[in-house]
Amino acid sequence: MPDRPERAVPGWLKTALELGPVVLFFLGYLYLKDESYAFGGTEYEGFIVITALFVPLVLASTAALWWLTGRLSQMQLVTAILVTVFGGLSVWLNDERFFKMKPTLIYALFAAVLFFGVWRGRSYLAMVLSEALPLDHAGWMILTRRMAWFFVGLAVTNELVWRGMSTETWVNFKTFGLPVAMFIFFFAQARLMKAHGLDDKG
């Protein structure tokens, strides 16, 4: 999407647009998980039906974020693309495995990008979070390496969960486990942020 003049929007609205589709996917799954529907002579389980609804919802929320804020982060754009591709494949082929693979590919891609930046001596993470987390260069490099390995861990965990556990367990993991893991990760970086924070150094 082309750049537009960046505008400030209420924090609650931005959060609702970013997290709303995930919450609605979870609620929709709870409602439809034991149902099945026939379309065009093909039987679709509730998970596939809610995935079909989730894809346009993500695209609409992403478009709304761009319209309201004037910009999209690379993470938001990549996520929307992969949701469309793998959600679409799951619906088209009536195979939930494609959609379950999506988090693995997202986190593996983010890890690869961050590792590539570290190899070049740059922190691509700083390009996204520098306004929220004012750190010196050394701090950003440490945080970027840790974040890259964290994404590797999330990708591996997603593979283990969707391949070895039930769909309901995977949905709970995706809805609650991933955000909690992200919160714990950043909470665990408190010492790093204190040691390398620019505010603390005047």
Buried (B, 14 or more C-beta within 10 A) or exposed (E): EEEEEEEEBEEEBBEBBBEBBBEBBBEBBBEBBEEEEEEEEEEBBBBBBBBBBBBEBBBEBBBBBBEBBBBBEEEBEBBBEBBBBBBBBBBEEEEBEBBBBBBBBBBBBBBEBBBEBBEEEBBBBBEEBEEEBBBEEEBBBBBBBBBBEBBBBBBEBBBEBBEEEEBEEBBBBBBEBBEEBEEEBBEEBEEBBEBBBEEEEE
